[in-house]
């Protein structure tokens, strides 16, 4: 069976483009922390837990060594949202050349979707993309933050990105088996 998949590429070109989501109330127990110690096992867990029901497959074949190499690259950061101590989702940033930061992966575990954590996590992660140079000596200040999402992702993904101030700069469609 062939499925048509639409992929949207979105960007922000200034920190002022970010339109923050409302933070969850303190009583919700939501906090966001950077996973500062690279852990292939933890990153693999996040990737599979978030992406299993939305067809994330590209990293399923990665060896521990591939994860290790990726996580130790300068400018790769994983920020994790927790609800009362339980991982709820994550956002992975990758610093690229010339002040560009890509949001490579972003999402919530299925049990945490629809609880207003996603907009908050996306706001937090996008802010960290804009201030990445503060954490990585020698890195030029961020000039552009970009990402892509597709029609296989959650039904609210594209709207969440747009509400946070991301603008579509390219759209592609392809057929997948």
N, C-alpha and C positions, 0 to 999 in steps of 0.2 A: 504494500500500500504506500502511495506517495503522499506526503504532506507538504503543503506550502508553508514555509516559515518566513516571517517578516522580521528583519533585524533593524533596529533603530540605533544610530550612533548619536549620542548627546554630549553637550559640553557646557562648561562655564568658562568665561574668559576673564573674570575679575571676582575677587572675594565678595564684592557687593551683589553679585548675581544670586548668592545663596539666600533663599527664603526659608528661614528656620521653621521646623515643626515645633509644636508645643511639646514640652517635656512631660513625660508621665508624672503623675503626682508622687511625692516622696513615699506615700503609703504603698505604692506599687512595688517598691524595692528594686527598681531598675537602676543599674549602674553600668558604665562602659569603661573598660580597661584595655590597655595595650598588652598583647601577649609578647612581652619583651624578650623572653627566652625562646628562641626558635625550637619548636617541637614538631617533628614530622607527624607523630602520632596524633597530636591534638589538631593540627591543621587538616590531616586526613579525616579525622572525626567530623570537624566542622563542615568540610566540603561534602562528605557523604550525607550527613544529617540534614543539611540545608538543601542540597541539590538532588536528593534521591527521587523526589516526586516531580521534579521539573527538568528532568533529562540532562543533568550535568554529568558528563561522562569522560571529558578529556583528561582528567587527572586520575581516573580510576586505575589506570595502568602504571602510574608512577611508582617507582621503587622508593624505598626509604632514602636512598642516596639522592634521588632526583628531588624529593621533598627537601632534604637537607640543603642541597645546593641552591635551590630556589629561595628558601627562607633566609639564607645567609647573604643574599645579594643586597648591597647597599640600596636603601630606599624601599625595600619591601617591608610593609608593616601590616600586622593583623590586629584589628580592634574588635573586641568581643563584648556583646551586650549580655548581661546577666540579669535574670529576674530572681530575686531572693536567693542568689548563689548558684543558680542553675544556668548554664549557657543557653541563651535564647536565640542568638544569631551572631553574624560577624560581617565585617567589611574588610576586604584586603586591598591595600593600596600598593601601587608599584610606581616609584619614581622613575621617570624616563629622561631622555636627554632634553636639553634646552628649556628646563623649567616646566615640563609636562608631567602630570601625575594621572595615571589611569586607575579608576576603580575597577579592579579586575573581577572581584566577586563581592556580592552583597546579597544577604538574604537572612531569613529567619527560619528556625526549625518549625515544622508544621504546627505544633501545639502552641506556638507563640504568635502566630499570625493573627491579625485582626484585633490586637490589643494595644495599638498605638505605639509599639516599640520601633517599628520599621522606620517611620518618619524621623523619629528622634535619633536612631542609629545612623541613618543616612545624613542627617544634619551634622552629627558629631564627626563622622568619617570624612565628609566633604570639608569641614573646617580643618581637620587634621591634614588633608591633602593640601589645603592652602597654606598651612604653616609648617609643612614638612621641612623646609630649609632650616628651621629653628632646631630640629633634632638631628640633622645630618650635616656636620661641618663640611664646608666646601661645595655644598649643593646650592645652585642658584635658586632664587625665590621662584615660587610657582607662578606661572603665567597662564596655565590652562589645566583644567581638570576635565577628564572625559571618561566615558563608559559606553558600553553597548548593552542592550537588552533585546530580547526577541519574544515572539508570540508564544514560545514554549514556556516562558517564565510565568510567574504568578499573574493573575488577572489585574492586579493593581500596581504592578511594577512601573509601567510607563507613566501612569498618572502620578505616582509618588515622585519619580524623577522630575517630572515637569513642575509639580508643586514646590519642589525644592529649588527651582530656578534653572534647571538644565534645559537647554534648547536643542532640538533635533538639527543635526547638520548633514545627515545622510540616512537614506533608507534603502535597504536592499531586500529582495525576495529571492528565495531559492526553493527548490524542491528537494526533499529528503526522503529517503527510503525508510 
